[in-house]
């Protein structure tokens, strides 16, 4: 059974939403080059990129295996996936605007950098990663295959777990007590929960 994302008219919706969601991500990656000798990132950008490509390729490859297709309510799962993609993209764009020049693809901290607590950052420390994980979940759900969901979200979550560890260590080292206080008041990804 072919996933809805690869059949007309769903393929057109899926393609347009994927372009809307991931286009700005590719632009961000293109301009995110660490300075020579910069080691704060500890390869986390590479981990995210590699995990993203491996997870997506594997998720798309297994999407055709009919044993794992979400047959019941397939169009509903596709719609939920598209909604997650759009929400993730909008949350990421909100984070781009809120952080402004402090939003970078690779981990980079400036000592005079403020602790940003505007917008979504009021409730969680890493809303842009929440948005990225929504992008992964949305892509996988739109493929309407539960194995694709496990692969894409699992690989992505592992990569972002590493990234958060690196980033929070760098922010604590550079911003000190200001960031520690912010950490005590906020959750990482989901307000009041996690």
C-alpha positions in Angstrom: 0.0 0.0 0.0 1.4 3.4 -1.0 1.6 6.1 1.7 -0.9 8.9 1.1 2.1 11.3 1.0 3.0 9.7 -2.3 -0.4 9.8 -4.0 -2.3 12.6 -5.6 -3.6 15.0 -4.4 -1.8 14.4 -1.0 1.6 14.5 -2.6 1.1 18.1 -3.6 0.1 19.2 -0.1 2.9 17.2 1.4 5.5 18.7 -1.0 4.3 22.2 -0.5 4.3 21.9 3.3 7.7 20.2 3.3 9.1 23.1 1.3 7.5 25.7 3.6 8.7 23.9 6.7 12.3 22.8 5.7 13.3 25.6 3.2 14.4 28.0 6.0 16.2 25.2 7.8 18.4 24.6 4.8 19.2 28.4 4.6 20.1 28.3 8.3 22.4 25.4 7.9 24.1 27.0 4.9 25.1 30.0 6.9 26.0 28.1 10.1 29.7 27.6 9.8 31.7 27.5 13.0 34.7 29.9 13.1 38.1 28.3 12.7 39.2 26.7 16.0 35.8 27.1 17.6 35.0 24.0 19.6 31.9 25.0 21.7 29.6 23.1 19.3 31.4 19.8 20.0 30.1 18.4 16.6 26.4 18.7 17.7 25.5 20.4 14.4 27.0 17.5 12.5 25.2 15.0 14.7 21.9 16.8 14.0 22.5 16.9 10.3 23.7 13.3 10.0 20.8 12.0 12.3 18.3 14.1 10.2 19.5 12.6 6.9 19.8 9.1 8.2 16.4 9.2 10.0 14.6 10.8 7.0 16.1 8.4 4.4 15.3 5.4 6.5 11.9 6.7 7.4 11.0 7.3 3.7 12.4 3.9 2.7 10.3 2.0 5.1 7.2 4.1 4.4 6.3 1.7 1.6 6.3 -1.4 3.7 2.6 -2.2 4.0 2.9 -4.2 7.2 3.6 -0.9 9.1 1.1 1.4 7.3 -1.4 3.2 9.5 -4.4 1.9 7.5 -7.1 3.0 9.9 -7.9 6.7 9.6 -5.0 7.2 7.2 -6.1 10.6 6.0 -6.5 11.7 9.6 -2.9 10.7 10.4 -1.8 12.5 7.3 -3.7 15.6 8.4 -2.2 15.5 11.9 1.3 15.1 10.3 0.7 18.2 8.1 -0.5 20.1 11.2 2.6 19.1 13.2 4.8 20.2 10.3 3.1 23.6 10.1 3.2 24.1 13.9 6.9 23.1 14.0 7.8 25.4 11.2 5.9 28.3 12.8 7.5 27.7 16.2 10.9 27.6 14.6 10.3 30.9 12.8 9.1 32.4 16.1 12.4 31.3 17.7 14.4 32.7 14.8 12.7 36.1 15.3 12.8 36.1 19.1 16.5 35.2 19.4 17.5 37.4 16.4 21.3 37.5 16.0 21.7 35.0 18.8 20.0 32.2 16.8 22.7 30.2 15.1 22.9 26.7 13.7 25.9 25.8 15.7 26.3 26.3 19.4 27.9 29.7 19.9 27.7 31.8 23.1 28.8 35.4 23.7 29.5 36.4 27.3 27.5 39.6 27.1 24.6 37.7 25.6 21.3 38.1 27.6 19.2 35.2 28.7 16.3 35.5 26.3 12.9 35.1 28.1 10.5 36.5 25.5 7.9 34.6 23.6 8.1 30.9 23.8 11.4 31.2 25.8 9.3 32.4 28.7 8.0 28.8 29.2 10.7 26.5 27.8 14.5 26.7 27.3 14.6 25.1 23.8 11.4 25.9 21.9 13.3 25.8 18.6 14.2 22.1 19.3 10.6 21.5 20.2 9.7 22.9 16.8 12.3 20.8 15.1 11.0 17.6 16.8 7.5 18.6 15.7 8.9 18.8 12.1 10.2 15.3 12.5 7.0 14.0 14.0 4.9 15.7 11.3 7.0 14.3 8.5 6.8 10.8 9.9 3.0 11.0 10.6 2.3 12.3 7.1 4.0 9.2 5.8 1.3 7.3 7.6 3.6 4.5 8.7 4.3 3.7 12.3 7.8 2.4 11.6 8.7 5.7 9.9 7.4 7.5 13.0 9.6 5.4 15.3 12.7 5.9 13.1 12.4 9.6 12.3 11.4 10.7 15.8 13.7 8.4 17.6 16.8 9.3 15.7 15.9 13.0 15.9 15.2 12.9 19.6 18.6 11.2 20.3 20.4 13.9 18.2 18.6 16.8 20.0 19.3 15.2 23.4 23.0 15.4 22.7 22.6 19.0 21.3 20.8 20.2 24.4 23.5 18.8 26.7 26.2 20.6 24.7 24.3 23.8 24.5 23.3 24.0 28.1 26.8 23.3 29.3 28.1 26.1 27.1 25.4 28.5 28.3 26.1 27.7 31.9 29.8 28.2 31.5 29.4 31.5 29.7 26.3 33.1 31.3 26.7 31.5 34.8 24.1 32.2 37.5 21.7 34.0 35.1 21.3 30.9 33.0 21.1 28.6 36.0 18.3 30.6 37.5 16.5 30.5 34.1 17.0 26.7 34.1 15.4 26.4 37.5 12.3 28.2 36.3 11.7 26.5 33.0 11.4 23.1 31.4 13.4 22.1 28.4 10.8 21.4 25.7 7.2 21.3 27.0 5.9 23.9 29.4 5.4 22.6 33.0 6.0 19.0 31.9 9.4 18.2 30.3 
